[in-house]
Amino acid sequence: MDPSLCLCNAIKNAAGSLDKQLNASLAGLDISHCQAMLILMVGEGSASVSDLSKALCCSCGNVSQMVDVLER
């Protein structure tokens, strides 16, 4: 297998593992790691939905939905 594909696969597996561990750690708070990152970013100062969506690698609509869920 191409070494760059091996590296990409290893990074993908590591990210998946970290995602699972982070979500398990946050389960007691009933929030996902994306929601936790959103809270941290907003806590650092004002940020537009566009800035948040770029930093979180998701759409503006997803950011708005996360905010709605967190407000509830």
N, CA, C and O of each residue as an XYZ file, in Angstrom:
288
protein
N       0.853     -1.182      0.000
C       0.000      0.000      0.000
C       0.898      1.244      0.000
O       1.983      1.249      0.582
N       0.426      2.263     -0.650
C       1.134      3.538     -0.728
C       1.316      4.100      0.687
O       0.362      4.145      1.463
N       2.544      4.530      1.023
C       2.802      5.056      2.378
C       1.892      6.222      2.767
O       1.497      6.339      3.927
N       1.558      7.082      1.806
C       0.692      8.219      2.146
C      -0.721      7.739      2.476
O      -1.390      8.329      3.324
N      -1.181      6.673      1.814
C      -2.498      6.116      2.144
C      -2.478      5.466      3.523
O      -3.454      5.550      4.269
N      -1.368      4.819      3.860
C      -1.227      4.225      5.197
C      -1.289      5.308      6.269
O      -1.944      5.142      7.298
N      -0.607      6.406      6.020
C      -0.602      7.519      6.972
C      -2.000      8.104      7.110
O      -2.458      8.360      8.224
N      -2.680      8.318      5.992
C      -4.044      8.862      6.036
C      -4.969      7.931      6.807
O      -5.800      8.390      7.591
N      -4.830      6.637      6.590
C      -5.662      5.663      7.287
C      -5.369      5.677      8.786
O      -6.292      5.592      9.596
N      -4.106      5.781      9.158
C      -3.733      5.821     10.571
C      -4.287      7.078     11.238
O      -4.769      7.015     12.369
N      -4.224      8.211     10.554
C      -4.754      9.464     11.103
C      -6.266      9.370     11.261
O      -6.818      9.804     12.272
N      -6.936      8.799     10.254
C      -8.392      8.630     10.321
C      -8.786      7.739     11.494
O      -9.733      8.046     12.219
N      -8.066      6.641     11.682
C      -8.357      5.728     12.800
C      -8.115      6.402     14.146
O      -8.896      6.237     15.082
N      -7.026      7.161     14.234
C      -6.719      7.868     15.481
C      -7.795      8.908     15.788
O      -8.227      9.042     16.933
N      -8.222      9.634     14.772
C      -9.265     10.645     14.972
C     -10.566      9.991     15.422
O     -11.248     10.514     16.303
N     -10.912      8.867     14.834
C     -12.124      8.152     15.232
C     -12.055      7.682     16.670
O     -13.035      7.769     17.411
N     -10.892      7.183     17.061
C     -10.701      6.716     18.428
C     -10.802      7.875     19.425
O     -11.443      7.751     20.469
N     -10.171      8.987     19.096
C     -10.236     10.167     19.968
C     -11.661     10.693     20.067
O     -12.104     11.109     21.138
N     -12.375     10.673     18.949
C     -13.765     11.128     18.939
C     -14.605     10.286     19.893
O     -15.394     10.830     20.665
N     -14.444      8.968     19.848
C     -15.194      8.078     20.734
C     -14.841      8.335     22.196
O     -15.729      8.392     23.047
N     -13.556      8.491     22.493
C     -13.123      8.719     23.873
C     -13.631     10.059     24.399
O     -14.068     10.165     25.545
N     -13.568     11.075     23.547
C     -14.031     12.400     23.955
C     -15.522     12.393     24.219
O     -15.982     12.948     25.217
N     -16.284     11.764     23.326
C     -17.731     11.706     23.523
C     -18.082     10.915     24.773
O     -19.024     11.270     25.481
N     -17.344      9.853     25.056
C     -17.587      9.071     26.276
C     -17.299      9.922     27.509
O     -18.035      9.857     28.494
N     -16.244     10.712     27.462
C     -15.889     11.571     28.590
C     -16.929     12.658     28.831
O     -17.158     13.070     29.969
N     -17.556     13.119     27.752
C     -18.535     14.204     27.863
C     -19.960     13.704     28.070
O     -20.876     14.506     28.252
N     -20.153     12.399     28.045
C     -21.503     11.827     28.148
C     -22.210     12.261     29.432
O     -23.421     12.477     29.431
N     -21.473     12.386     30.504
C     -22.062     12.815     31.773
C     -22.609     14.231     31.713
O     -23.509     14.591     32.472
N     -22.064     15.027     30.813
C     -22.542     16.403     30.638
C     -23.648     16.491     29.602
O     -24.264     17.542     29.423
N     -23.895     15.374     28.917
C     -24.913     15.286     27.868
C     -24.633     16.239     26.712
O     -25.553     16.843     26.161
N     -23.341     16.373     26.343
C     -22.969     17.157     25.164
C     -21.937     16.378     24.355
O     -21.216     15.537     24.891
N     -21.878     16.668     23.069
C     -20.895     16.046     22.187
C     -19.608     16.864     22.205
O     -19.570     17.967     22.750
N     -18.563     16.316     21.608
C     -17.308     17.072     21.580
C     -17.450     18.314     20.705
O     -16.814     19.331     20.981
N     -18.269     18.255     19.660
C     -18.484     19.446     18.828
C     -19.173     20.543     19.634
O     -18.833     21.720     19.514
N     -20.137     20.150     20.448
C     -20.810     21.125     21.302
C     -19.836     21.701     22.325
O     -19.875     22.898     22.610
N     -18.972     20.868     22.874
C     -17.973     21.345     23.833
C     -17.022     22.340     23.172
O     -16.680     23.365     23.762
N     -16.599     22.034     21.951
C     -15.710     22.953     21.229
C     -16.413     24.278     20.956
O     -15.807     25.344     21.064
N     -17.691     24.207     20.604
C     -18.476     25.419     20.361
C     -18.538     26.274     21.624
O     -18.357     27.490     21.565
N     -18.792     25.644     22.751
C     -18.847     26.365     24.028
C     -17.507     27.027     24.325
O     -17.460     28.187     24.733
N     -16.415     26.287     24.120
C     -15.086     26.848     24.371
C     -14.791     28.038     23.457
O     -14.253     29.052     23.901
N     -15.146     27.905     22.188
C     -14.868     28.979     21.231
C     -15.679     30.230     21.544
O     -15.158     31.343     21.476
N     -16.948     30.050     21.885
C     -17.791     31.197     22.222
C     -17.299     31.832     23.520
O     -17.335     33.052     23.677
N     -16.840     30.995     24.446
C     -16.319     31.506     25.714
C     -15.059     32.340     25.569
O     -14.748     33.164     26.429
N     -14.332     32.124     24.471
C     -13.106     32.891     24.237
C     -13.394     34.289     23.698
O     -12.493     35.126     23.645
N     -14.612     34.547     23.306
C     -14.977     35.861     22.778
C     -16.042     35.719     21.718
O     -16.471     34.615     21.384
N     -16.455     36.837     21.203
C     -17.518     36.801     20.202
C     -16.986     36.226     18.891
O     -15.885     36.552     18.447
N     -17.784     35.382     18.300
C     -17.434     34.775     17.022
C     -18.701     34.658     16.198
O     -19.773     34.353     16.720
N     -18.567     34.901     14.917
C     -19.734     34.784     14.052
C     -20.025     33.311     13.773
O     -19.166     32.450     13.963
N     -21.232     33.040     13.327
C     -21.602     31.673     12.971
C     -20.687     31.180     11.855
O     -20.302     30.011     11.832
N     -20.347     32.055     10.953
C     -19.448     31.699      9.852
C     -18.069     31.297     10.370
O     -17.504     30.300      9.922
N     -17.530     32.064     11.307
C     -16.228     31.734     11.908
C     -16.285     30.399     12.633
O     -15.371     29.582     12.526
N     -17.364     30.188     13.369
C     -17.522     28.939     14.116
C     -17.637     27.747     13.169
O     -17.050     26.694     13.419
N     -18.392     27.912     12.082
C     -18.566     26.803     11.151
C     -17.243     26.436     10.487
O     -16.964     25.257     10.271
N     -16.433     27.431     10.165
C     -15.121     27.149      9.573
C     -14.220     26.425     10.565
O     -13.547     25.459     10.205
N     -14.204     26.882     11.798
C     -13.333     26.280     12.816
C     -13.774     24.863     13.161
O     -12.941     24.006     13.453
N     -15.084     24.613     13.128
C     -15.615     23.296     13.482
C     -15.785     22.378     12.268
O     -16.179     21.220     12.404
N     -15.481     22.912     11.078
C     -15.603     22.144      9.825
C     -17.012     21.611      9.616
O     -17.203     20.440      9.288
N     -17.979     22.470      9.805
C     -19.368     22.089      9.547
C     -20.108     23.300      8.988
O     -19.572     24.408      8.959
N     -21.320     23.082      8.554
C     -22.093     24.158      7.932
C     -22.614     25.145      8.985
O     -22.685     24.839     10.175
N     -22.970     26.327      8.507
C     -23.572     27.327      9.400
C     -24.871     26.791      9.994
O     -25.192     27.071     11.149
N     -25.609     26.029      9.211
C     -26.846     25.431      9.702
C     -26.606     24.486     10.863
O     -27.376     24.461     11.823
N     -25.517     23.693     10.772
C     -25.177     22.783     11.868
C     -24.809     23.551     13.126
O     -25.182     23.154     14.231
N     -24.084     24.640     12.965
C     -23.723     25.465     14.125
C     -24.989     26.021     14.770
O     -25.125     26.004     15.994
N     -25.906     26.508     13.957
C     -27.165     27.044     14.485
C     -27.951     25.972     15.232
O     -28.526     26.242     16.287
N     -27.976     24.758     14.688
C     -28.667     23.658     15.359
C     -28.007     23.321     16.693
O     -28.692     23.076     17.686
N     -26.659     23.310     16.712
C     -25.957     23.026     17.971
C     -26.284     24.076     19.017
O     -26.500     23.745     20.183
N     -26.322     25.337     18.612
C     -26.644     26.417     19.540
C     -28.059     26.230     20.075
O     -28.302     26.392     21.271
N     -28.991     25.890     19.189
C     -30.379     25.668     19.617
C     -30.472     24.548     20.645
O     -31.161     24.678     21.656
N     -29.772     23.444     20.379
C     -29.792     22.305     21.297
C     -29.180     22.700     22.636
O     -29.716     22.356     23.689
N     -28.070     23.415     22.603
C     -27.416     23.815     23.845
C     -28.272     24.799     24.644
O     -28.267     24.772     25.874
N     -29.003     25.662     23.946
C     -29.878     26.614     24.647
C     -30.991     25.883     25.396
O     -31.385     26.279     26.493
N     -31.495     24.799     24.776
C     -32.561     24.025     25.437
C     -32.007     23.342     26.646
O     -32.735     22.639     27.347
